[in-house]
Structure formats: structure tokens, C-alpha cells
Amino acid sequence: MATTTTAEPTRRDFIYIATGAMAAVGAAAVAWPLIDQMNPSTAVLALASIEIDLAPIQVGQAVVFTFRGHPLFVRRRTAKEIAAADAVPLSDLPDPIARNLNLPDGAPATAANRIATAGGAAGKAEWFVSSGVCTHLGCTPTAFEGDFGGWLCHCHGSMYDTAGRIRKGPAPQNLEIPVYTFETATKIKVG
């Protein structure tokens, strides 16, 4: 039976291990600032959530706020706009998914699912809150334009209805509904 002998570690083995360890520490020291710079800036973190006073917004008016560096649409819809949005069958929508961060993924894009349902939003269908970024190329649509009375992105002609659902044009998805809750009857917290 042959016996195997293991050689004792040499000074050269120690130098190889020490050099490898120092290289790993050096690589981590160089990589850390590069990775750390990808964190959100303090300005973005400060805007992680905002409170919006809804009291000054009149029926039929749309206001644009800034949320996390992007436009945020807040619209107080009329009874006629709400009824028109409710009457649209899901089969007429290019994107049948609600895209509402307050609901589970894949919820249907009914008009009721396009408003927040948490935090006391029930019965507040007049208030529509959505991202103001076109889902085609990231432009900002303008309110009260297009064939459906909602928003029109002039860049490529995407048209959204008063529930922020894409109805016509190249945009692939509905406007995203951010997480928001009603703090009081006239104040919402977004984010």
C-alpha cells in the first residue's frame, strides 16, 4: 500500500495566498465607489413620498406635480368623464392590465381598478392619480387632448382616456398608477 505524503506549505505558497488576498481587497476598494454612486441621490430620496393637498383642485381640472423627478398627474374627473371611462369594455383596450401598484399584478384595467383602492380611496372615483410618463418613449402627455379626452402624447400620437388607459397609438401600456393613500378627505400621500 502506497502512502501519500503531503508537502508542507512553503514560503512561496504563503506569498501567493497573501498576494491574492490583497488583490481581492484592492478590487473591492476600487469597486465600492463605483457601485455606491448608483444609489439614489439625496434629492431623490427626499422625494420618496409627497403629500398633495387636493382641496384647491376643481372638478374637471388636471394638475401636474413632480414625484421622484417625474411628472405626476392628478385629475379631478367630472361625472361624465367617470361614466365614459366605466363604459369602456376591456376588449376595446390595447392593454387589459390595470398597472396599478396598489393592486395585485395582472388586475384587469377596469375604470375602478385604475384608482387606488387602499387607504380610503373607495368612493373617490373622481380622483385620478397616475405617472405622467408616456409608456412609449417616456415623453409627457398633455391633458384634455386626443380622441378620448384624457391625455395625448404629441411625440408619436399615443392617446390615453380619462382613466389613463392607452386607447390609440404606439404606447404599449397604460399609465402607471403609483402607490398612494388618502390621508384625509382632501389630502393624499404618494409613495
C-alpha positions as CSV (number, residue, x, y, z in Angstrom):
1,M,0.0,0.0,0.0
2,A,1.4,3.3,-1.1
3,T,1.3,6.2,1.2
4,T,0.9,9.7,0.0
5,T,2.8,12.4,1.5
6,T,1.7,16.0,1.6
7,A,4.3,18.6,1.3
8,E,4.5,21.3,4.0
9,P,3.3,24.7,2.8
10,T,6.3,26.7,1.6
11,R,7.0,30.4,1.9
12,R,6.1,30.7,-1.8
13,D,2.6,29.3,-1.1
14,F,2.1,31.9,1.7
15,I,3.2,34.7,-0.7
16,Y,0.7,33.5,-3.3
17,I,-2.2,33.4,-0.8
18,A,-1.2,36.8,0.7
19,T,-1.0,38.4,-2.8
20,G,-4.4,37.0,-3.8
21,A,-6.0,38.3,-0.6
22,M,-4.5,41.8,-1.1
23,A,-5.7,41.8,-4.8
24,A,-9.3,40.9,-3.6
25,V,-9.2,43.7,-1.0
26,G,-7.9,46.2,-3.6
27,A,-10.5,45.2,-6.2
28,A,-13.3,45.7,-3.6
29,A,-11.8,49.1,-2.6
30,V,-11.9,50.2,-6.2
31,A,-15.3,48.8,-7.0
32,W,-17.1,50.2,-3.9
33,P,-17.2,53.8,-5.0
34,L,-18.3,52.8,-8.5
35,I,-21.2,50.7,-7.1
36,D,-22.1,53.3,-4.4
37,Q,-22.5,56.0,-7.0
38,M,-25.5,54.2,-8.4
39,N,-27.6,54.7,-5.2
40,P,-30.3,57.4,-5.5
41,S,-29.2,60.9,-4.7
42,T,-30.4,62.7,-1.6
43,A,-32.7,64.8,-3.7
44,V,-34.5,61.7,-5.0
45,L,-34.6,60.1,-1.5
46,A,-36.1,63.3,-0.1
47,L,-38.9,63.0,-2.7
48,A,-39.6,59.3,-1.9
49,S,-43.1,60.3,-0.9
50,I,-45.0,63.5,-1.2
51,E,-48.3,64.8,0.3
52,I,-50.7,66.6,-2.0
53,D,-53.5,68.9,-0.9
54,L,-56.5,68.1,-3.2
55,A,-58.7,70.9,-1.9
56,P,-57.7,73.6,-4.5
57,I,-58.2,71.3,-7.5
58,Q,-61.6,72.0,-9.1
59,V,-63.9,69.4,-10.7
60,G,-62.7,69.0,-14.3
61,Q,-59.2,70.3,-13.6
62,A,-55.9,68.4,-14.0
63,V,-52.7,69.4,-12.2
64,V,-49.1,68.1,-12.7
65,F,-46.8,67.6,-9.7
66,T,-43.3,66.3,-9.5
67,F,-42.7,63.0,-7.9
68,R,-39.3,61.3,-7.8
69,G,-38.2,63.6,-10.6
70,H,-41.0,62.7,-13.0
71,P,-44.4,64.3,-13.7
72,L,-47.4,63.0,-11.6
73,F,-50.9,63.6,-13.0
74,V,-53.7,64.4,-10.5
75,R,-57.1,64.9,-12.1
76,R,-60.4,65.6,-10.6
77,R,-62.7,64.0,-13.1
78,T,-66.3,65.0,-13.8
79,A,-69.2,62.7,-13.5
80,K,-69.3,62.5,-17.3
81,E,-65.6,61.5,-17.5
82,I,-66.1,58.8,-14.9
83,A,-69.2,57.4,-16.7
84,A,-67.3,57.4,-20.1
85,A,-64.4,55.5,-18.5
86,D,-66.7,53.0,-16.8
87,A,-68.5,52.3,-20.2
88,V,-65.4,51.1,-22.0
89,P,-65.3,47.3,-22.4
90,L,-62.0,45.6,-21.6
91,S,-62.0,44.1,-25.1
92,D,-61.5,47.7,-26.5
93,L,-58.3,48.2,-24.6
94,P,-54.9,47.5,-26.1
95,D,-53.5,46.9,-22.6
96,P,-56.0,45.0,-20.5
97,I,-53.8,45.1,-17.3
98,A,-54.5,47.8,-14.7
99,R,-50.8,48.7,-14.0
100,N,-51.9,49.9,-10.5
101,L,-49.2,49.4,-7.9
102,N,-52.0,49.4,-5.3
103,L,-53.4,46.1,-6.7
104,P,-52.0,42.7,-7.4
105,D,-50.1,42.2,-10.7
106,G,-52.4,41.3,-13.6
107,A,-55.6,43.0,-12.3
108,P,-57.9,43.9,-15.2
109,A,-57.8,47.5,-16.4
110,T,-61.4,48.4,-15.4
111,A,-62.0,52.0,-14.6
112,A,-62.5,51.0,-10.9
113,N,-59.1,49.3,-10.9
114,R,-57.4,52.4,-12.2
115,I,-57.8,54.3,-9.0
116,A,-56.2,53.4,-5.6
117,T,-58.3,51.1,-3.6
118,A,-56.3,51.2,-0.4
119,G,-56.3,53.9,2.3
120,G,-59.8,55.1,2.0
121,A,-59.9,55.6,-1.8
122,A,-63.2,53.7,-2.1
123,G,-65.9,56.1,-3.3
124,K,-63.3,58.6,-4.6
125,A,-63.6,57.8,-8.3
126,E,-63.4,61.5,-9.2
127,W,-59.7,61.5,-8.2
128,F,-57.3,60.0,-10.8
129,V,-53.6,59.9,-10.0
130,S,-51.0,58.4,-12.3
131,S,-47.5,58.7,-13.6
132,G,-47.1,61.4,-16.2
133,V,-44.7,59.5,-18.3
134,C,-45.8,58.1,-21.7
135,T,-45.2,54.3,-21.8
136,H,-43.9,54.5,-25.4
137,L,-40.7,56.6,-25.2
138,G,-41.0,58.5,-21.8
139,C,-42.5,61.8,-23.1
140,T,-45.0,63.8,-21.0
141,P,-48.5,63.7,-22.5
142,T,-50.8,66.8,-22.3
143,A,-54.2,66.7,-20.6
144,F,-57.6,67.2,-22.3
145,E,-56.4,66.3,-25.7
146,G,-56.8,63.4,-28.1
147,D,-59.9,61.4,-29.2
148,F,-60.7,60.2,-25.6
149,G,-60.5,63.4,-23.6
150,G,-57.6,62.1,-21.4
151,W,-54.0,62.7,-22.4
152,L,-52.2,63.0,-25.8
153,C,-48.5,62.4,-26.3
154,H,-47.7,64.7,-29.2
155,C,-44.4,62.9,-30.0
156,H,-45.9,59.8,-31.6
157,G,-49.7,60.2,-31.1
158,S,-50.4,57.9,-28.1
159,M,-53.8,58.7,-26.7
160,Y,-55.0,57.8,-23.2
161,D,-58.5,58.1,-21.8
162,T,-59.6,59.7,-18.6
163,A,-58.6,56.6,-16.7
164,G,-55.0,56.7,-18.1
165,R,-55.5,53.7,-20.3
166,I,-53.9,53.6,-23.7
167,R,-56.6,53.7,-26.3
168,K,-54.7,54.5,-29.6
169,G,-51.1,54.9,-30.7
170,P,-47.8,53.1,-30.2
171,A,-47.7,53.2,-26.4
172,P,-47.7,49.5,-25.2
173,Q,-49.1,50.0,-21.7
174,N,-51.5,52.1,-19.6
175,L,-50.1,54.9,-17.5
176,E,-48.8,53.5,-14.2
177,I,-50.7,54.2,-11.0
178,P,-48.3,54.8,-8.1
179,V,-48.9,53.7,-4.6
180,Y,-51.0,56.4,-2.8
181,T,-53.4,56.6,0.0
182,F,-55.9,59.2,1.2
183,E,-54.6,60.7,4.5
184,T,-57.7,62.8,4.9
185,A,-60.7,63.6,2.6
186,T,-58.6,66.2,0.8
187,K,-55.0,65.0,1.2
188,I,-53.2,62.1,-0.4
189,K,-49.7,60.7,0.3
190,V,-48.0,59.3,-2.8
191,G,-45.1,56.9,-2.4
